[in-house]
Amino acid sequence: EELPYQPALTQTPVLEGLTTASTFVLDQPRCVFSGYDNADIWLVVALHNATSAFNNTAVPGTPETAFQNFPDHVSAYMTLNATLANYPCPKPAGDITVLRVGSETSCYQDEARPTCNGPLPGPGPYRVKFLALQGSEPVAETRWSVPITLRTAKPSNTISTADSGHSAGMIAITTILSILFAILLAGLVAML
């Protein structure tokens, strides 16, 4: 069953680092999988152009869905296994209701952890959806998110080094104050 829910980057609370160079933050799918009490809920992360090729009958934890094979040999991987108890409806007061995708750095090369929530390998764009499985059978899934692009660093050759914004007067004053501070500190040590 396709559910009428589309995963999205979290909007509230307003977070710094909503997207970084290797992670992004999603809202949890609260009140989405009601009626699927015995299902395991997985997050599927895919390259934007590979969503149509995703096989929802693929079993989590296999080479076909392993994080360590993404994106070279696998176009989508499954991670963040949860149950309905992890996404209660309604949300209890004070609960954190976000998921950071790409936050586990300790398992990104560990083949024994194919469902690792490891750092994303590039800027993307990526698309995600939630998939509920009972055993290995898909019973419900959400729609794919809109494309999510991560931040990228500026190339080092675009950073200006010619004019650093420090005038000669500022450098002279800083130097004089540093010397006076050193003399004052030496005098204090000599007194003690």
Summary of the structure (lengths in Angstrom):
residues: 192
radius of gyration: 24.7
end to end distance: 79.4
largest distance: 81.4
contacts: 497
relative contact order: 0.22
helix: 22%
strand: 22%
